[in-house]
Amino acid sequence: MKRINVFKKVMVFGIIIGLYAVVSNAEVVIVPACEDIHIATAGGGIGFNPFLKFNISEVPADKQIDSVFLRVFVFGDSGAWDGDVNFWNVNNQDWAEDTSYGSLWNYPISDSTFQDTGFGMEIGDAFSVNLKSIFLKDYDVEHTYCSIKMRDPDDPTIGLAPFSGNLVDTLLLGNPLFAGLLYFYPRTARKTGAPYLKIHYTDAGINSEDRKGKLSLLQNSPNPFTRRTVIRYSLTENQDKYTNAKLTITDLSGRLVQEFTNLTNEQSAQVIWDTCDQLGNPVPGGIYFYTLTAGNYTKTKKTCLMR
């Protein structure tokens, strides 16, 4: 019975993702790493923490970013690697491989994304969970670069070790005393082994006013989602004009599912949808559309609910 249920869930997942791909008509761009290094930390063995930098200026502007995945090529581990990783956005545009390790380690980080299992468990391609929030931190403000810090959550080390930097054709992640050490190729490795970001996007129809932050509706996060999702918007151009602003959620047939009114006129305001309709009943998995209406302004985006 359990096998049948698992099979059904896999089939449903495949159908929904397939439908989402058809509806979104997503395009893909590959962005290779332009800088990478690992920093060693001490205080309970030696831990290794990769920093990867990507030039995202070639990613088309004004697109709806659907998903962003980091890919590395794993060629070995210490034998105890358990597949969990923390990812962060490194809030600095200027670092390079010759930046002092102390400076790089102490740069601010944000937008933590946790992958609890499955990263680098086999030799070959290893893909992260969706790192869209990390990518959008830089893409939304038109930065040239996006940088990612990686760390094994089982690694207890906190202080800089007296040595850092890459080995020959090797980046390290983890701590051999705590849940293992992962080996993958840096950007200088053969072309097929270098780290890259795989970015899926669709035409969002964002105009110049949206990019300036006057009026905007952002992609919900997480997406796809299972229990709840955050929808962010901005109504900052004219406080009085948008007092009747609302955000509605509809299904594929156009049926109204949920409505949020009395929206706040604050930049980066948000609503949280708990996957229930207006009567409080959970809705089935599938594709949904959410629409921001404010004065003469209307913008719609799509999302995918997994059940």
Beta strands, then each sheet from edge to edge (+ up, - down):
strand 1: 27-42
strand 2: 46-55
strand 3: 63-77
strand 4: 85-90
strand 5: 109-115
strand 6: 124-127
strand 7: 145-151
strand 8: 159-160
strand 9: 171-175
strand 10: 180-184
strand 11: 196-203
strand 12: 215-217
strand 13: 229-235
strand 14: 246-251
strand 15: 256-260
strand 16: 269-273
strand 17: 286-294
strand 18: 297-305
sheet 1: 5+ 4- 7+ 2- 1+ 8-
sheet 2: 5+ 4- 7+ 2- 1+ 11- 3+ 6-
sheet 3: 5+ 4- 7+ 2- 1+ 11- 3+ 10- 9+
sheet 4: 12+ 13- 16+
sheet 5: 15+ 14- 17+ 18-
end
